[in-house]
Amino acid sequence: MKGFKNIKAYVKAKGIITTDIGVENGKISAIGTNIGITESLPYSAGQVVLPGFIDEHIHGAAGFDAMDGTEEALSAISKALVKEGTTAFLATTMTQSKENITRALENVKSCMKNHNGGAKIMGVHLEGPFISEKHIGAQPLKYLKDPDVDFFNELNAASGNNIRLITLAPEERGADALIKAAVHSGTTVSAGHTDAGVEQIEEGIKAGLSCVTHTYNAMRGLHHRQIGTVGAAMIFDELYSELILDLIHVSAPAAKLLIKNKPKDKIILITDAMRAKSLADGISELGGQTVIVKNGEARLSDGTLAGSVLKMNDAIKNAVLKCGINFTDAVDFATINPANNLGLKGYGEIKVGNAADFTVIDGEFNVCATVVNGKTEYKA
């Protein structure tokens, strides 16, 4: 049997333990001692085996973007992500023309059927076009649309009903109907690029809203008389909160404030990375807009942040070293929490019967190996 022998591993509810982990047919088949491992997966002393990271919000990497709508693009992104320990992700779209979004979704549908290595594509995160002009961020203004159930259903059909997450502005006309329709179809709904106040978020929750997209960024901020979307994210425990923890989009104190005011199982680390991730500084592109990448920051020519070049292992490192988060809690932020938010059964923790997706890191948070479905997809 293939697996890890006599290793340190993070097993939920037990913490970091010394154990063996057996793998058969792409699943975790056994956890314990002397379980008959005959073929070892990569591991060295001083390392720890973690559940594979799940990035529910990533646009691109290695010079490619999910909106490119090609198999080459998604394959390159998948193979780049395993180098940072990500084993599963949502291909994230952006506000664009119906034709461009549809092409991207049809491509995801096709590529999900034919996994050719790297991280697994678990579906689509549809970011826009049902968002607020007031908090447009780096999304192209001319393609914004009011929430539209029929349009969403068309896009979902194009994806093969694989839209697992949608970001929208719950205060926009028609949002409640769309939230209900999306949830009915099995899609998680997140508030983002929004000017919603606490009352509108509360109404959204009643309709099925359950998440907040890149909390703090592109939304109404916290004020002592109007707590805005940010305040609503903090007071409604049922809401998951995404966080881009590159210390650029959100400062360490702001991250600490959010984490302190949320249940630990409701924080989700994301990268929101764009195509410039894994490349040298220089000129890049997002949705037809020029992006300048310098010193780890990706901005439009007017200075607007345009996604990140963050790697997931660095997000966890920042959570631990800059925000004082317990190591295993930080790992949960990138594994079991997004799995639960998206309804991904069999993912996010090292457990018998779950997918054999693992990330092996060292004491410096470097990714040493990444295993997907029991196969080593990356080894440093």
Secondary structure, 3 states (H helix, E strand, C coil): CEEEEEEEEEECCCEEEEEEEEEECCEEEEEECCCCCCEECCCCCCCEEEECEEEEEECEECCEEHHHCCHHHHHHHHHHHHHHCEEEEEEECCCCCHHHHHHHHHHHHHHHHCCCCCCEEEEEEEECCCCCHHHCCCCCHHHCCCCCHHHHHHHHHHCCCCEEEEEECCCCCCHHHHHHHHHHCCCEEEECCECCCHHHHHHHHHHCCCEECCCCCCECCCCCCCCHHHHHHHHCCCCEEEEECCCCCCCHHHHHHHHHCCCHHHEEEECCECCCCCCCCEEEEECCEEEEEECCEEEECCCCECCECCCHHHHHHHHHHCCCCCHHHHHHHCCHHHHHHHCCCCCCCCCCCCECCEEEECCCCCEEEEEECCEEEEEC
